[in-house]
């Protein structure tokens, strides 16, 4: 009987150990993901050595993750470590054939090795990761081998289907601003193939460029109904919702796109801005602060956070953000104007006046700054100076300044 109890106790302990390992694995998974995302931000900031350390740390927990291997190859190449880049790309090709072939082709092309570059390009063109021909042909990386016999032989083959060439033509027309011709081709083709998701998305893209936001939403919605696994459809539909001022519709689409592609950290900033526009300041702050943690030296992120704090009435926090903006970039008039506006709210008029003056030294054509400078002068009992600033603002089109001039003229 005692033996049976000992076995039961040992089994229980094993179960507890397994559970603790499973729970530890969940925690580690989240930590690994965060390490990877921090690596992306570091690479964006050209901190390649630190980025490499983050990606290598992530790779220790998932030795065959294609994304980690690709990012490692990218940062090693950018840092000038050719051998390390080649090593990670070969690992990647063993795990996910074709995924690293384009970068391999680029490395060999820059070295003038046309034969190996073309061999890798051929692998790329046979892979599911194949880029459009216009992207490859316009890539300056291959400029040095374009006249070589291997290059000419490569492009003597038809690598792209008729459908792929059609989408490339539509992309070209859209990029050239020839929207009506692009729409004509799209509508004709959709008449024959109404279930083509990429074509509906292309239609949405053209309408978005034309400012026809409702039509763009409808086209992206149809693309999503056909293929709900493409994150760009959600992101681009969000742009169309924002064009209509419908932030409550845009936010779920952007959050969906962010969940599908967490490595696109710029979506955090866009989502934060959308929540800000919606008046949901706490939600906005969460996204903006997370983005700023990844990119602490991004003045635009700091500016957005400062503006959010200002709109929420937290002027001290707003001043801290605008101070950070100016430490990062002292040449942007927006930062001086925003800090001056915040000083105005805290009734520190002398500081406000100084900041408005700095802003106008950098951009003398901003009517709002002239108007606010007049406000600061008025509160400092400089009536003549205030009226002069309002007159300047009114000449630049400020309705508020014109109303102030009428108001105070009537009061005299």
C-alpha positions as CSV (number, residue, x, y, z in Angstrom):
1,X,0.0,0.0,0.0
2,X,2.9,2.4,0.9
3,X,4.5,1.6,-2.5
4,X,1.3,2.6,-4.3
5,X,1.3,5.9,-2.4
6,X,4.9,6.6,-3.3
7,X,4.1,6.0,-7.0
8,X,1.1,8.2,-6.8
9,X,3.2,11.0,-5.1
10,X,5.9,10.7,-7.7
11,X,3.4,10.9,-10.5
12,X,1.8,13.9,-8.9
13,X,5.2,15.6,-8.7
14,X,5.9,14.8,-12.4
15,X,2.6,16.3,-13.3
16,X,3.4,19.5,-11.3
17,X,6.8,19.7,-13.0
18,X,5.3,19.3,-16.5
19,X,2.7,22.0,-15.7
20,X,5.3,24.4,-14.4
21,X,7.4,23.8,-17.6
22,X,4.3,24.4,-19.8
23,X,3.5,27.6,-17.9
24,X,7.2,28.7,-18.1
25,X,7.0,28.0,-21.9
26,X,4.1,30.4,-22.3
27,X,5.9,33.1,-20.4
28,X,9.1,32.4,-22.5
29,X,7.1,32.6,-25.7
30,X,5.8,36.1,-24.8
31,X,9.3,37.2,-23.8
32,X,10.9,35.8,-27.0
33,X,8.3,37.7,-29.1
34,X,9.1,40.9,-27.2
35,X,12.9,40.3,-27.7
36,X,12.3,39.9,-31.4
37,X,10.2,43.1,-31.6
38,X,12.8,45.1,-29.7
39,X,15.3,43.8,-32.3
40,X,13.2,45.1,-35.1
41,X,13.1,48.5,-33.5
42,X,16.9,48.5,-32.9
43,X,17.5,47.6,-36.5
44,X,15.2,50.4,-37.7
45,X,17.3,52.7,-35.5
46,X,20.5,51.3,-37.2
47,X,21.7,49.8,-33.9
48,X,22.7,46.7,-35.8
49,X,24.9,45.1,-33.1
50,X,22.2,45.4,-30.4
51,X,19.6,44.2,-32.9
52,X,21.7,41.1,-33.8
53,X,22.0,40.3,-30.1
54,X,18.2,40.4,-29.7
55,X,17.6,38.3,-32.8
56,X,20.2,35.7,-31.7
57,X,18.5,35.6,-28.2
58,X,15.2,34.9,-29.9
59,X,16.8,32.3,-32.1
60,X,18.1,30.3,-29.1
61,X,14.5,29.5,-28.2
62,X,13.3,28.8,-31.7
63,X,16.3,27.5,-33.8
64,X,14.4,27.2,-37.1
65,X,12.2,30.3,-37.0
66,X,12.4,31.8,-40.6
67,X,11.6,35.3,-39.5
68,X,14.4,35.3,-36.9
69,X,16.9,33.9,-39.4
70,X,15.9,36.5,-42.1
71,X,16.2,39.4,-39.7
72,X,19.6,38.1,-38.5
73,X,20.8,37.9,-42.1
74,X,19.5,41.5,-42.7
75,X,21.3,43.1,-39.8
76,X,24.5,41.2,-40.4
77,X,24.5,42.4,-44.0
78,X,23.8,45.9,-43.0
79,X,26.6,45.8,-40.4
80,X,29.0,44.6,-43.1
81,X,29.4,41.0,-41.7
82,X,29.1,39.1,-45.0
83,X,30.0,35.7,-43.7
84,X,27.5,35.8,-40.9
85,X,24.8,37.0,-43.3
86,X,25.6,34.1,-45.7
87,X,25.5,31.6,-42.8
88,X,22.1,32.7,-41.6
89,X,20.7,32.8,-45.1
90,X,21.9,29.2,-45.8
91,X,20.3,28.1,-42.6
92,X,17.1,29.9,-43.7
93,X,17.2,28.2,-47.1
94,X,17.4,24.8,-45.4
95,X,14.4,25.6,-43.3
96,X,12.3,27.6,-45.8
97,X,13.6,27.2,-49.4
98,X,13.4,30.4,-51.4
99,X,13.0,32.7,-48.4
100,X,16.5,34.0,-48.4
101,X,17.4,33.6,-52.0
102,X,16.7,37.2,-53.0
103,X,19.1,38.5,-50.4
104,X,21.7,36.0,-51.3
105,X,21.4,37.2,-54.9
106,X,21.9,40.7,-53.8
107,X,25.1,39.9,-51.8
108,X,26.6,38.1,-54.8
109,X,25.6,40.8,-57.2
110,X,27.3,43.5,-55.2
111,X,30.5,41.4,-55.4
112,X,30.2,41.1,-59.2
113,X,29.5,37.4,-59.1
114,X,26.9,37.4,-61.8
115,X,26.6,33.6,-62.2
116,X,25.9,33.0,-58.5
117,X,23.6,36.0,-58.2
118,X,21.5,34.8,-61.2
119,X,21.5,31.3,-59.8
120,X,20.0,32.6,-56.5
121,X,17.5,34.8,-58.4
122,X,16.3,31.8,-60.3
123,X,15.7,30.1,-57.0
124,X,13.8,33.2,-55.9
125,X,11.7,33.3,-59.1
126,X,10.7,29.7,-58.6
127,X,9.7,30.3,-55.0
128,X,6.4,31.5,-53.4
129,X,8.3,34.6,-52.2
130,X,8.8,35.9,-55.8
131,X,8.8,39.7,-56.1
132,X,7.2,41.5,-59.0
133,X,9.6,41.9,-62.0
134,X,9.5,45.7,-61.8
135,X,10.8,45.5,-58.2
136,X,13.7,43.2,-59.2
137,X,14.6,45.1,-62.4
138,X,14.6,48.5,-60.7
139,X,16.7,47.2,-57.7
140,X,20.0,49.1,-57.9
141,X,21.7,46.1,-56.2
142,X,21.7,44.4,-59.6
143,X,22.9,47.3,-61.7
144,X,26.4,45.9,-61.9
145,X,25.4,42.6,-63.5
146,X,22.5,43.7,-65.8
147,X,24.6,43.5,-68.9
148,X,26.0,40.1,-68.1
149,X,25.2,37.0,-70.2
150,X,23.7,35.1,-67.1
151,X,21.4,38.1,-66.5
152,X,20.2,38.3,-70.1
153,X,19.6,34.5,-70.2
154,X,17.6,34.7,-66.9
155,X,15.2,37.2,-68.3
156,X,14.7,35.4,-71.6
157,X,12.4,33.1,-69.7
158,X,8.8,34.0,-68.9
159,X,8.7,33.8,-65.1
160,X,5.3,35.5,-64.5
161,X,1.8,34.4,-65.3
162,X,-0.6,36.6,-67.2
163,X,-2.5,37.4,-64.0
164,X,0.7,38.5,-62.3
165,X,1.6,40.7,-65.2
166,X,-1.8,42.2,-65.2
167,X,-1.5,43.1,-61.5
168,X,1.9,44.7,-62.2
169,X,0.4,46.8,-65.0
170,X,-2.3,48.0,-62.6
171,X,0.3,48.8,-60.0
172,X,2.2,50.8,-62.6
173,X,-0.8,52.8,-63.7
174,X,-1.8,53.5,-60.1
175,X,1.6,54.7,-59.2
176,X,1.7,56.9,-62.4
177,X,-1.7,58.5,-61.4
178,X,-3.5,57.0,-64.4
179,X,-6.4,56.0,-62.2
180,X,-9.2,55.8,-64.8
181,X,-7.3,53.5,-67.0
182,X,-6.4,51.3,-64.0
183,X,-10.1,51.2,-63.0
184,X,-11.1,50.3,-66.5
185,X,-8.8,47.3,-66.6
186,X,-9.8,46.2,-63.1
187,X,-13.5,46.4,-63.7
188,X,-13.2,44.5,-67.0
189,X,-11.2,41.7,-65.3
190,X,-13.5,41.5,-62.3
191,X,-16.4,41.0,-64.7
192,X,-14.7,37.7,-65.7
193,X,-13.3,36.8,-62.3
194,X,-15.3,38.3,-59.5
195,X,-13.6,36.2,-56.8
196,X,-10.1,37.6,-57.4
197,X,-9.1,39.1,-54.0
198,X,-6.0,40.9,-55.2
199,X,-8.0,42.7,-57.9
200,X,-10.6,43.9,-55.5
201,X,-7.8,45.2,-53.3
202,X,-6.2,46.9,-56.3
203,X,-9.5,48.6,-57.0
204,X,-9.6,49.8,-53.4
205,X,-6.1,51.1,-53.7
206,X,-7.0,53.2,-56.8
207,X,-10.2,54.6,-55.1
208,X,-8.2,55.4,-52.0
209,X,-5.7,57.4,-54.1
210,X,-8.7,59.2,-55.7
211,X,-10.2,60.1,-52.4
212,X,-13.3,57.9,-53.0
213,X,-13.2,56.4,-49.5
214,X,-16.6,54.7,-49.4
215,X,-15.9,52.9,-52.7
216,X,-12.5,51.9,-51.4
217,X,-14.0,50.5,-48.2
218,X,-16.4,48.4,-50.3
219,X,-13.6,47.1,-52.5
220,X,-11.4,46.1,-49.5
221,X,-14.4,44.5,-47.8
222,X,-14.9,42.3,-50.8
223,X,-11.2,41.4,-50.8
224,X,-11.4,40.5,-47.1
225,X,-14.4,38.4,-47.6
226,X,-12.6,36.3,-50.2
227,X,-9.2,36.3,-48.4
228,X,-9.3,37.2,-44.7
229,X,-5.7,36.2,-44.2
230,X,-4.1,39.2,-45.8
231,X,-3.2,41.8,-43.2
232,X,-2.6,44.6,-45.8
233,X,-6.3,44.4,-46.8
234,X,-7.3,45.3,-43.2
235,X,-4.6,48.0,-42.9
236,X,-5.6,49.7,-46.2
237,X,-9.3,49.5,-45.4
238,X,-8.5,51.3,-42.2
239,X,-7.0,54.1,-44.3
240,X,-10.2,54.4,-46.2
241,X,-12.2,54.5,-42.9
242,X,-9.9,57.2,-41.6
243,X,-10.5,59.1,-44.9
244,X,-14.2,59.3,-43.9
245,X,-13.4,60.2,-40.3
246,X,-14.7,56.8,-39.1
247,X,-12.0,56.0,-36.5
248,X,-14.3,53.5,-34.7
249,X,-14.3,51.4,-37.9
250,X,-10.6,52.0,-38.6
251,X,-9.3,50.9,-35.2
252,X,-10.4,47.3,-35.3
253,X,-9.0,46.9,-38.8
254,X,-5.6,48.3,-37.7
255,X,-5.6,46.2,-34.5
256,X,-6.3,43.1,-36.6
257,X,-3.5,43.9,-39.0
258,X,-1.1,44.5,-36.0
259,X,-2.0,41.1,-34.5
260,X,-1.4,39.4,-37.9
261,X,1.9,41.2,-38.4
262,X,3.3,42.2,-35.0
263,X,6.6,43.2,-36.5
264,X,5.0,46.2,-38.2
265,X,5.6,48.4,-35.2
266,X,4.5,51.6,-37.1
267,X,0.9,50.3,-36.7
268,X,1.2,51.0,-32.9
269,X,1.6,54.7,-33.7
270,X,-1.2,54.7,-36.2
271,X,-3.6,53.0,-33.8
272,X,-2.6,55.4,-31.1
273,X,-3.4,58.4,-33.3
274,X,-6.7,56.8,-34.2
275,X,-7.7,56.3,-30.6
276,X,-6.6,59.9,-29.9
277,X,-8.9,61.2,-32.7
278,X,-11.7,59.2,-31.2
279,X,-11.2,60.9,-27.8
280,X,-10.2,57.6,-26.1
281,X,-7.1,59.1,-24.5
282,X,-6.2,56.1,-22.2
283,X,-6.3,53.7,-25.1
284,X,-4.3,56.1,-27.2
285,X,-1.7,56.5,-24.5
286,X,-1.1,52.8,-24.2
287,X,-0.3,52.4,-27.9
288,X,1.7,55.6,-28.2
289,X,3.8,54.9,-25.1
290,X,4.5,51.4,-26.4
291,X,5.7,52.8,-29.7
292,X,7.8,55.4,-27.9
293,X,9.4,52.7,-25.8
294,X,10.6,51.0,-29.0
295,X,11.6,54.3,-30.6
296,X,12.6,56.7,-27.8
297,X,14.4,59.0,-30.3
298,X,11.4,59.5,-32.6
299,X,10.4,63.1,-32.1
300,X,7.1,62.6,-34.0
301,X,6.0,59.9,-31.5
302,X,6.9,62.3,-28.6
303,X,5.0,65.1,-30.3
304,X,1.9,62.8,-30.6
305,X,2.2,61.9,-27.0
306,X,2.6,65.5,-26.0
307,X,-0.5,66.5,-28.0
308,X,-2.4,63.7,-26.4
309,X,-1.5,64.9,-22.9
310,X,-2.3,68.5,-23.9
311,X,-5.8,67.5,-25.1
312,X,-6.3,65.5,-21.9
313,X,-5.5,68.6,-19.9
314,X,-2.3,67.1,-18.4
315,X,-0.1,70.1,-19.2
316,X,2.9,69.1,-17.1
317,X,3.2,65.7,-18.9
318,X,2.7,67.5,-22.2
319,X,5.6,69.9,-21.5
320,X,7.8,66.9,-20.7
321,X,7.1,65.4,-24.1
322,X,7.5,68.7,-26.0
323,X,10.8,69.3,-24.1
324,X,11.9,65.8,-25.3
325,X,10.9,66.7,-28.9
326,X,13.1,69.8,-28.8
327,X,16.0,68.0,-27.4
328,X,15.7,65.5,-30.3
329,X,15.1,68.2,-33.0
330,X,15.3,71.9,-32.3
331,X,14.5,72.9,-35.9
332,X,10.9,71.9,-36.1
333,X,8.5,74.9,-35.5
334,X,5.7,72.6,-34.5
335,X,7.5,71.7,-31.3
336,X,8.1,75.3,-30.2
337,X,4.5,76.2,-31.1
338,X,3.1,73.2,-29.2
339,X,5.2,74.0,-26.1
340,X,4.2,77.6,-26.3
341,X,0.5,76.7,-26.5
342,X,1.0,74.5,-23.4
343,X,2.8,77.3,-21.5
344,X,-0.2,79.6,-22.5
345,X,-2.5,77.1,-20.7
346,X,-0.3,77.2,-17.6
347,X,-0.3,81.0,-17.6
348,X,3.5,81.2,-18.0
349,X,3.1,83.8,-20.6
350,X,6.8,84.9,-20.9
351,X,7.8,81.3,-21.8
352,X,4.9,81.0,-24.2
353,X,5.9,84.3,-26.0
354,X,9.5,83.1,-26.3
355,X,8.4,79.8,-27.8
356,X,6.0,81.4,-30.3
357,X,8.9,83.7,-31.3
358,X,11.1,80.7,-32.0
359,X,8.4,79.0,-33.9
360,X,7.9,82.0,-36.1
361,X,11.6,82.4,-36.7
362,X,11.4,79.0,-38.3
363,X,8.1,79.4,-40.0
364,X,6.8,82.9,-40.3
365,X,3.7,81.8,-42.3
366,X,1.7,80.0,-39.6
367,X,-1.4,82.0,-38.8
368,X,-2.2,80.1,-35.6
369,X,1.2,80.8,-34.1
370,X,0.8,84.5,-34.8
371,X,-2.7,84.4,-33.2
372,X,-1.4,82.6,-30.1
373,X,1.5,85.0,-29.8
374,X,-1.0,87.8,-29.8
375,X,-2.9,86.0,-27.0
376,X,0.3,85.8,-24.9
377,X,1.0,89.5,-25.4
378,X,-2.6,90.4,-24.5
379,X,-2.3,88.5,-21.2
380,X,0.9,90.3,-20.5
381,X,-0.9,93.6,-21.0
382,X,1.0,94.3,-24.3
383,X,-2.2,95.4,-26.1
384,X,-0.4,97.1,-29.0
385,X,1.8,94.1,-29.6
386,X,-1.2,91.7,-29.4
387,X,-3.2,93.7,-31.9
388,X,-0.2,93.7,-34.3
389,X,0.2,89.9,-34.0
390,X,-3.6,89.4,-34.6
391,X,-3.5,91.7,-37.6
392,X,-0.6,89.6,-39.0
393,X,-2.6,86.4,-38.3
394,X,-5.7,87.8,-39.9
395,X,-3.8,88.7,-43.1
396,X,-2.7,85.0,-43.2
397,X,-6.3,83.8,-42.9
398,X,-6.9,83.3,-39.2
399,X,-10.6,83.7,-38.5
400,X,-10.0,83.7,-34.7
401,X,-7.6,86.6,-35.1
402,X,-10.1,88.6,-37.2
403,X,-12.8,88.0,-34.6
404,X,-10.4,89.2,-31.8
405,X,-9.7,92.4,-33.8
406,X,-13.5,93.0,-34.2
407,X,-14.2,92.2,-30.5
408,X,-11.6,94.6,-29.2
409,X,-12.3,97.3,-31.7
410,X,-15.9,97.2,-30.5
411,X,-14.8,97.4,-26.9
412,X,-12.8,100.5,-27.4
